[in-house]
Amino acid sequence: GLTIEVQYSPTIVEQRFIPKADIASSSVASSDEAAYAAIAKITPPETAMEVSAYDVILTEKLRPFLKQYPASPRAADVKALIARFEAERKRLAVGDIKVAGVWYDPAAYAEAKYQIDAARILLALQAQMQAKNYPAVLNSFEALKRLYPGSLAYAGAVPLVVEALPKFDQQLTFTLRNLPATLAQRQATIDRTPVEQRAPVAQAIANENARAEAAQKAAERAQQRFFPLLAYDSKGLATMQTSARDLAKQLAAIDAAKLTAAAALVRQTQAALDRGDTAAATTSLERLKVAWPQYEGLRRLELRLKTAEATPSPSPDPAVGAEKKL
């Protein structure tokens, strides 16, 4: 028979015995299959500007699989994935850049600089979101909104900041709610300290206040409205609360679903042009003009379409043409 553990809740686990006669079949995943399952869904990044993004995956995920399981039936699949990563890495190494799934060679970089620079900010924002650094996320979004509102990166950032702002507001509200107790506790520490020993305590408090003031000034210089939450910084917390409410109003005025759909039209148009389907490109481009006329890359897409339409198609095979007439 077989004894298994059945977990009914996070804290309740029961052992259950299953007679051999009741077991239709059993199987155990091989170690290489389990290892492959952990990397099977890895794909190259949509936006890539540094080879390090590829090196980490190659050296820490993919190549170790082949080293540990060289005879695995999955080895061929992993080799194909490695080849894909290495091919893209080579493009980066010679100066090409991948932004939102589109590759740019050095000659095209200057023309697409607006989109590329915006993509850099989005990459930083995504890392900040992963680290739960919500003040930085909000600052990055506001930079995109101010400098690159017609970028794919801006469209990609909207759902992230819609998620981040309530979490930041929750942290801010909690800190503000506990501010009186925090300040009272700090004062109580001073009061409990003998007078002759208060100088170091006073200096520590002065240092805390200086850090809070420096954080605000640094944010102001960088044209940022958000900075680290400091539990004793009443002025800074109140200022950010006002800024958070203002940003919430701005977000409420953005049709996030419409913007996401418009960004999808950009990608559809690009994909259609890449495969030479001018009819599909025309359709999606016309829809894009209506959905997002502020998109910065519209002119380039129109030029690509015009060039594609002016390029003669390859002459059809006479035999194929004859067959079609039959």
C-alpha positions as CSV (number, residue, x, y, z in Angstrom):
1,G,0.0,0.0,0.0
2,L,0.9,3.7,0.0
3,T,0.8,6.3,2.8
4,I,0.2,9.9,1.7
5,E,-0.2,13.2,3.5
6,V,-3.4,15.1,2.8
7,Q,-3.3,18.8,3.8
8,Y,-6.8,20.1,4.5
9,S,-5.6,23.5,5.6
10,P,-2.3,25.4,6.3
11,T,-2.2,23.8,9.7
12,I,-4.2,20.5,9.4
13,V,-2.4,17.6,7.8
14,E,-3.6,14.0,7.9
15,Q,-1.8,10.8,6.9
16,R,-4.0,8.4,4.8
17,F,-3.2,4.8,3.9
18,I,-4.3,3.7,0.4
19,P,-4.4,-0.1,-0.1
20,K,-2.4,-1.4,-3.1
21,A,-5.6,-2.8,-4.6
22,D,-7.0,0.7,-4.8
23,I,-4.0,2.1,-6.6
24,A,-4.5,2.1,-10.4
25,S,-1.1,3.4,-11.2
26,S,1.7,5.5,-9.8
27,S,4.6,7.5,-11.3
28,V,7.4,9.6,-10.1
29,A,8.7,12.6,-12.2
30,S,12.3,12.1,-13.0
31,S,14.8,14.6,-11.7
32,D,15.6,16.0,-15.2
33,E,11.9,16.4,-16.0
34,A,11.4,18.4,-12.8
35,A,14.4,20.5,-13.6
36,Y,13.2,21.1,-17.1
37,A,9.7,22.1,-15.8
38,A,11.4,24.9,-13.9
39,I,13.0,26.4,-17.0
40,A,10.6,25.4,-19.8
41,K,8.7,28.7,-19.7
42,I,11.7,30.9,-19.8
43,T,11.7,33.2,-22.8
44,P,14.0,36.1,-23.9
45,P,13.0,39.5,-22.4
46,E,10.7,41.7,-24.4
47,T,13.0,44.7,-23.8
48,A,16.7,44.1,-23.6
49,M,19.5,46.7,-23.6
50,E,22.3,44.8,-21.7
51,V,23.8,41.4,-22.3
52,S,23.8,40.8,-18.6
53,A,20.0,40.0,-18.8
54,Y,20.9,37.0,-21.1
55,D,24.1,36.0,-19.2
56,V,22.2,35.5,-16.0
57,I,19.7,33.1,-17.6
58,L,22.3,31.3,-19.6
59,T,24.8,30.7,-16.8
60,E,22.4,30.2,-13.9
61,K,19.5,28.4,-15.6
62,L,20.0,26.9,-19.0
63,R,23.6,25.7,-19.2
64,P,23.6,24.1,-15.8
65,F,20.7,21.9,-17.0
66,L,22.8,20.5,-19.8
67,K,25.8,20.0,-17.5
68,Q,23.7,18.1,-15.0
69,Y,21.5,16.1,-17.5
70,P,23.5,15.8,-20.7
71,A,21.6,12.6,-21.8
72,S,18.1,14.0,-20.9
73,P,15.4,13.7,-23.6
74,R,14.9,17.4,-22.9
75,A,18.5,18.3,-23.8
76,A,17.6,19.1,-27.4
77,D,14.8,21.5,-26.2
78,V,17.2,23.3,-23.8
79,K,19.9,23.5,-26.5
80,A,17.4,25.2,-28.8
81,L,16.5,27.7,-26.1
82,I,20.2,28.4,-25.4
83,A,20.7,29.0,-29.1
84,R,17.8,31.5,-29.1
85,F,19.3,33.3,-26.1
86,E,22.8,33.3,-27.6
87,A,21.5,34.7,-30.9
88,E,19.8,37.6,-29.2
89,R,22.8,38.2,-27.0
90,K,25.0,38.5,-30.1
91,R,22.7,41.2,-31.5
92,L,23.0,43.2,-28.3
93,A,26.7,42.7,-28.3
94,V,27.0,44.4,-31.7
95,G,24.9,47.4,-30.7
96,D,21.3,46.3,-31.5
97,I,18.6,47.0,-28.9
98,K,15.3,45.2,-28.3
99,V,12.4,47.4,-27.2
100,A,8.9,45.9,-26.6
101,G,9.8,43.0,-28.8
102,V,11.2,45.1,-31.7
103,W,14.9,45.2,-32.6
104,Y,16.7,48.4,-33.6
105,D,20.1,48.5,-35.2
106,P,22.5,51.4,-34.4
107,A,21.3,53.4,-37.4
108,A,17.7,53.2,-36.3
109,Y,18.5,54.0,-32.6
110,A,18.4,57.8,-33.0
111,E,15.1,57.8,-34.7
112,A,13.6,55.5,-32.1
113,K,15.3,57.2,-29.1
114,Y,12.1,58.4,-27.6
115,Q,10.7,54.9,-27.3
116,I,14.0,53.4,-26.2
117,D,14.6,56.0,-23.5
118,A,11.0,55.5,-22.3
119,A,11.6,51.7,-22.2
120,R,14.6,52.2,-20.0
121,I,12.4,54.0,-17.4
122,L,9.9,51.1,-17.6
123,L,12.6,48.6,-17.0
124,A,13.6,50.5,-13.8
125,L,9.9,50.8,-12.8
126,Q,9.4,47.0,-13.2
127,A,12.5,46.4,-11.0
128,Q,11.2,48.9,-8.4
129,M,7.8,47.1,-8.4
130,Q,9.5,43.8,-7.9
131,A,11.4,45.3,-4.9
132,K,8.1,46.8,-3.6
133,N,9.7,50.2,-3.7
134,Y,6.5,52.0,-4.3
135,P,7.7,55.6,-4.0
136,A,10.2,54.9,-6.7
137,V,7.5,53.3,-8.9
138,L,5.3,56.4,-8.6
139,N,8.3,58.6,-9.5
140,S,9.2,56.5,-12.5
141,F,5.6,56.6,-13.7
142,E,5.4,60.4,-13.4
143,A,8.6,60.7,-15.4
144,L,7.1,58.6,-18.1
145,K,3.8,60.6,-18.0
146,R,5.7,63.9,-18.2
147,L,8.4,63.1,-20.7
148,Y,7.1,60.1,-22.8
149,P,3.3,60.0,-22.8
150,G,3.3,58.8,-26.4
151,S,5.4,55.7,-25.7
152,L,4.6,52.0,-25.4
153,A,6.4,52.1,-22.1
154,Y,3.9,54.6,-20.7
155,A,1.1,52.3,-21.8
156,G,2.8,49.4,-20.1
157,A,3.4,51.4,-16.9
158,V,-0.2,52.4,-16.3
159,P,-1.4,49.0,-15.0
160,L,1.6,48.7,-12.7
161,V,1.1,52.1,-11.1
162,V,-2.6,51.4,-10.7
163,E,-1.5,48.4,-8.6
164,A,1.3,50.3,-6.8
165,L,-0.5,53.4,-5.7
166,P,-3.0,51.7,-3.3
167,K,-0.2,49.8,-1.8
168,F,1.8,53.0,-1.3
169,D,-1.2,54.7,0.1
170,Q,-1.7,51.9,2.6
171,Q,1.9,52.2,3.8
172,L,1.5,56.0,4.0
173,T,-1.8,55.9,5.9
174,F,-0.3,53.4,8.4
175,T,2.8,55.5,8.9
176,L,0.7,58.7,9.4
177,R,-1.7,56.9,11.8
178,N,1.2,55.9,13.9
179,L,3.0,59.2,13.7
180,P,1.8,60.6,17.1
181,A,2.8,57.4,18.9
182,T,6.2,57.4,17.1
183,L,6.9,61.0,18.0
184,A,5.7,60.4,21.6
185,Q,7.9,57.4,21.9
186,R,10.9,59.4,20.7
187,Q,10.2,62.1,23.2
188,A,9.8,59.5,25.9
189,T,13.3,58.2,25.1
190,I,14.7,61.6,25.6
191,D,12.9,62.1,28.9
192,R,14.1,58.8,30.2
193,T,17.7,59.6,29.3
194,P,19.7,61.3,32.1
195,V,20.4,65.0,31.3
196,E,24.1,64.4,31.1
197,Q,23.6,61.6,28.5
198,R,21.1,63.4,26.2
199,A,23.6,64.9,23.8
200,P,24.0,61.6,21.7
201,V,20.2,61.1,21.7
202,A,19.7,64.7,20.5
203,Q,22.3,64.3,17.9
204,A,20.6,61.1,16.6
205,I,17.3,62.8,16.4
206,A,18.9,65.7,14.5
207,N,20.5,63.2,12.1
208,E,17.1,61.7,11.5
209,N,15.5,65.1,10.8
210,A,18.4,65.9,8.5
211,R,17.9,62.7,6.5
212,A,14.2,63.5,6.1
213,E,15.0,67.0,4.9
214,A,17.7,65.7,2.5
215,A,15.3,63.1,1.0
216,Q,12.7,65.8,0.3
217,K,15.3,68.1,-1.3
218,A,16.8,65.4,-3.4
219,A,13.3,64.5,-4.7
220,E,12.6,68.1,-5.5
221,R,15.8,68.5,-7.4
222,A,14.9,65.4,-9.4
223,Q,11.4,66.7,-10.0
224,Q,10.0,63.8,-8.0
225,R,7.0,64.0,-5.6
226,F,7.7,60.8,-3.7
227,F,10.5,59.7,-1.4
228,P,11.2,57.0,1.3
229,L,8.6,56.8,4.1
230,L,10.2,58.0,7.3
231,A,8.1,57.3,10.4
232,Y,9.0,60.6,12.1
233,D,8.8,63.0,9.1
234,S,5.4,64.6,9.6
235,K,5.9,67.3,6.9
236,G,7.1,64.9,4.3
237,L,4.4,62.4,5.0
238,A,1.7,65.0,4.7
239,T,3.2,66.4,1.5
240,M,3.2,62.9,-0.1
241,Q,-0.4,62.2,1.0
242,T,-1.4,65.3,-1.0
243,S,0.7,64.1,-4.0
244,A,-0.8,60.6,-3.8
245,R,-4.3,62.0,-3.9
246,D,-3.5,64.1,-6.9
247,L,-1.9,61.2,-8.7
248,A,-5.0,59.1,-7.9
249,K,-7.2,61.7,-9.7
250,Q,-4.9,61.6,-12.7
251,L,-5.0,57.9,-12.9
252,A,-8.8,57.9,-12.7
253,A,-8.9,60.1,-15.8
254,I,-6.8,57.5,-17.8
255,D,-8.7,54.8,-19.7
256,A,-6.2,52.1,-18.9
257,A,-8.1,49.4,-20.9
258,K,-8.2,51.7,-24.0
259,L,-4.5,52.5,-23.7
260,T,-3.6,48.8,-23.4
261,A,-5.7,48.0,-26.4
262,A,-4.0,50.8,-28.4
263,A,-0.6,49.5,-27.4
264,A,-1.7,46.1,-28.7
265,L,-2.6,47.8,-32.1
266,V,1.0,49.1,-32.2
267,R,2.4,45.7,-31.9
268,Q,-0.1,44.2,-34.4
269,T,0.9,46.8,-37.0
270,Q,4.6,46.2,-36.4
271,A,4.1,42.4,-36.6
272,A,2.1,42.8,-39.9
273,L,4.8,44.9,-41.4
274,D,7.5,42.5,-40.3
275,R,5.8,39.6,-42.2
276,G,4.9,41.8,-45.2
277,D,1.1,41.8,-44.7
278,T,0.3,45.3,-45.8
279,A,-3.4,44.8,-45.7
280,A,-3.4,43.8,-42.1
281,A,-1.0,46.6,-41.3
282,T,-3.3,49.1,-42.9
283,T,-6.3,47.9,-40.9
284,S,-4.5,48.0,-37.6
285,L,-2.8,51.3,-38.3
286,E,-6.1,53.0,-39.1
287,R,-7.6,51.7,-35.9
288,L,-4.5,52.9,-34.0
289,K,-4.8,56.4,-35.4
290,V,-8.3,56.6,-33.9
291,A,-7.5,54.9,-30.6
292,W,-4.2,56.6,-29.8
293,P,-3.4,59.6,-32.0
294,Q,-0.7,60.7,-29.5
295,Y,1.4,57.6,-30.1
296,E,4.9,59.0,-31.0
297,G,5.7,56.3,-33.5
298,L,2.7,56.8,-35.8
299,R,4.8,58.6,-38.4
300,R,7.4,55.8,-38.6
301,L,4.7,53.2,-38.9
302,E,3.0,55.2,-41.7
303,L,6.4,55.5,-43.5
304,R,7.1,51.8,-43.1
305,L,3.7,50.9,-44.6
306,K,4.1,53.4,-47.5
307,T,7.5,51.8,-48.3
308,A,6.2,48.3,-48.1
309,E,3.3,49.2,-50.4
310,A,5.7,50.7,-52.9
311,T,8.0,47.7,-52.9
312,P,7.0,45.3,-55.8
313,S,6.0,41.9,-54.7
314,P,8.1,38.9,-56.0
315,S,6.8,37.7,-59.4
316,P,4.5,34.7,-58.9
317,D,5.5,31.3,-60.1
318,P,3.9,30.8,-63.6
319,A,3.1,27.2,-62.7
320,V,1.3,28.3,-59.6
321,G,-0.6,31.0,-61.5
322,A,-1.7,28.4,-64.1
323,E,-2.8,26.1,-61.4
324,K,-4.9,28.8,-59.8
325,K,-6.6,29.5,-63.1
326,L,-7.7,25.9,-63.5
